[in-house]
């Protein structure tokens, strides 16, 4: 029995770090919520601003006819004064000042039109409407690409959640089998090879669990970045 005890002490007895309840309350938001939140991201916002910009240009093009007219105004204000003096042999020096304030307005208009500019009025508006349509299509393309990424990460996260639950059960089973083999080993019913195999199975089960958990966390964090939606922190509170 002493030899058996020495043998078991030679086997690594590091405890397996495993928390079955780590993701028990994890629930992914509905895809509709993720899509709506993703639409508030910078890429979509940038595409929205491009559409707004093109619509403002269209409003300007509709007023292009006003460029044919030039209107100018002017305003003048000033004082005009005159100083005079008079004297002779019998009259002492006399001085006199007269002045007045002048105010004037000037208004003018000018019409200047080229035939080319006149004929291009409607085509300019049409071209701008096409630019708006292209900007709207670009926005939809950005949304579609974003939705596709969200769906990919969402489905992958769902798969990893299912695998994690199965592998959690596998870890629990492997832990139980190792404890059972360890006890049998102490009782002399198992040899060192049996407990080594049990330990190896336990380590592999935990490794598979940790790899799946890592992939799940990666998918969840990518979903958070894409959709601006808290998932991981919310589920681990």
C-alpha positions, 0 to 999 in steps of 0.5 A: 500500500505504501508503494501505491501511496507513493505512486499516487503522489507522483501523479499531478493532483492540481484541481481542475478549475471549472464553474458549471454556472459560468454561462448558465444565465447567458441569453442572446438578445433577439436578432431584431434588437441586434440589427437595430442597435447595429444600425446606430454604428458609425459606418451606417451613420456615415452612410446616413450623412452621405444621403443627407448631404446629397439631398441638400445638394438636390435642394440647391440644384432646384434653386440653380435658376437664381444664379441667373440674377444678381441683386445689389444694394448700397447705402451712403451716409455723410455730412456736408458743411461749408465755412465762410467769412466776410469783412470790409473796412466798416464791417468786422470779420464775420464767420458763418458755417452751414451744413447738412446730413445726406443719406442715400440708398441704391438698389440694382438688379442684373440678369445674366443667363447662358443657354448652356446653363439654362438647358442643363437645369433639368439634367442637373436635378436628375443627376443629383437624384441619381446621386441620392439613389446611389447613396441610399443603395450604398447605405443598404449595402453597408447595412446588409454587410453588417447584418450578415456579420451579425448573423454569422457571429450570432449563429456561431455563438448559439452553436458554442453555447450548445457545445459548452453545455455538453462539454460542461457535462463531460467535465463533470463526468470526467471529474467524477470518474477521476475521483472514483478511480483515485479512490479505487487506486487508494483501495488497491482496486486500480493501478497507476495506468487506470488513474493516469487514463482518468486524469488524461480524460479529465484534462482533455474534457477541460481543454475542450471546454476551455477552447469552446468557452474561448470561441464563445467569448470571442463571438460574443465580444465581436457581437458587442462591437458590431451591435453596440449591445452589452452581452458578456458583462450583462450575462456574468453579473 
